[in-house]
Amino acid sequence: MNKIKSYNILRMVFGLIIIGSGIAMLFGLTGNIKYPSAGANEFMRALENTGYFMPFLAIVKIVCGIALITNRFTKLALVIFMPVSINMTMFHLFLGFSSGIPAYIILVLNTYLLFMNIEYYRLMLKVK
């Protein structure tokens, strides 16, 4: 399989994953997930109790996923979603390691797709 074809397949898969996750979050289809760590449960409750953060995160996931699926603003969507990927991974590394496999996969996909587009980010990363 050539590089461009594998990139497009992974872009679409990544987009579908985060759209599905965002829709599930937005419409409350995930239920109340219980983590083995009390700290993890308290942290998630605090985020939910803000009243804005979880819907905002869901919308960011859906918008970035749509951008990836439609291949519009893909490079921007990958940059916007990277802090989300990192935070998901850090949450699971520190508060619920065993339940973090989806988060780890998302971070790997996001990182791989970013590096496949590294030429587009060179100007942004250039030291002045």
C-alpha positions in Angstrom: 0.0 0.0 0.0 1.5 3.3 -0.9 2.1 6.2 1.5 -0.8 8.4 0.2 -3.4 5.7 0.3 -2.4 4.6 3.9 -2.5 8.3 4.9 -6.0 8.8 3.5 -7.3 5.6 5.1 -5.8 6.6 8.5 -7.2 10.1 8.1 -10.7 8.8 7.5 -10.5 6.3 10.4 -9.2 8.9 12.7 -12.0 11.3 11.6 -14.7 8.6 12.1 -13.3 7.8 15.6 -13.4 11.3 16.8 -16.8 12.1 15.2 -18.3 9.0 16.8 -16.8 9.9 20.2 -18.0 13.5 19.9 -21.5 12.6 19.0 -21.6 10.0 21.8 -20.4 12.7 24.3 -22.8 15.4 22.9 -25.9 13.3 23.2 -25.0 11.6 26.4 -24.6 8.1 24.9 -21.5 7.3 26.9 -23.2 7.1 30.2 -21.4 7.7 33.4 -18.0 6.0 33.0 -16.5 4.7 36.2 -12.8 4.6 36.4 -10.8 2.5 38.9 -9.1 5.6 40.3 -11.1 7.9 42.7 -9.0 10.8 41.4 -10.1 10.1 37.8 -13.8 10.0 38.8 -13.5 13.3 40.7 -11.7 14.9 37.8 -14.3 13.9 35.3 -17.1 15.0 37.6 -15.5 18.4 38.0 -15.3 18.8 34.2 -18.9 17.7 33.8 -20.0 20.1 36.6 -18.7 23.1 34.8 -21.7 22.7 32.5 -19.7 23.8 29.4 -16.5 21.8 29.0 -17.9 18.4 27.9 -20.2 19.9 25.3 -17.4 22.1 24.0 -15.0 19.2 23.8 -17.7 17.2 22.0 -18.1 19.9 19.4 -14.4 20.3 18.9 -14.2 16.5 18.3 -17.0 16.6 15.8 -15.7 19.7 13.9 -12.2 18.3 13.7 -13.5 14.9 12.6 -15.6 16.4 9.9 -12.6 18.4 8.7 -10.6 15.2 8.5 -13.3 13.2 6.7 -14.0 15.9 4.1 -10.2 16.7 3.8 -10.9 20.4 4.4 -8.7 22.3 6.8 -7.1 18.9 7.7 -3.8 20.4 8.8 -5.5 22.9 11.0 -7.8 20.2 12.5 -4.8 18.0 13.3 -3.1 20.9 15.2 -6.3 21.9 17.0 -6.9 18.3 18.1 -3.3 17.6 19.3 -3.9 19.2 22.8 -7.0 17.1 23.1 -5.1 13.9 22.2 -2.3 14.8 24.7 -4.7 15.5 27.5 -6.6 12.3 26.9 -3.4 10.4 27.0 -2.1 12.2 30.1 -5.4 11.6 31.9 -5.1 7.8 31.3 -1.3 7.7 32.1 -1.8 9.3 35.5 -5.3 8.4 36.5 -6.4 5.3 34.6 -3.7 3.5 32.7 -5.5 0.3 31.9 -8.5 2.1 30.3 -6.4 4.3 28.1 -5.9 2.2 25.0 -8.3 4.2 22.8 -6.6 7.5 24.0 -3.2 6.0 23.2 -4.3 5.0 19.7 -5.8 8.5 19.1 -2.5 10.1 20.1 -0.5 7.8 17.8 -2.9 8.5 14.9 -2.9 12.3 15.5 0.9 12.3 15.7 1.4 10.2 12.6 -0.9 12.4 10.5 0.8 15.5 11.8 4.2 14.2 10.8 2.9 13.2 7.4 2.1 16.9 6.9 5.3 18.3 8.5 6.1 20.3 5.4 3.0 22.4 6.0 4.0 23.2 9.6 7.7 24.2 8.9 6.9 27.9 8.7 4.9 27.8 11.8 7.8 26.0 13.7 10.5 28.2 12.3 12.5 30.1 14.9 12.6 33.8 14.1 
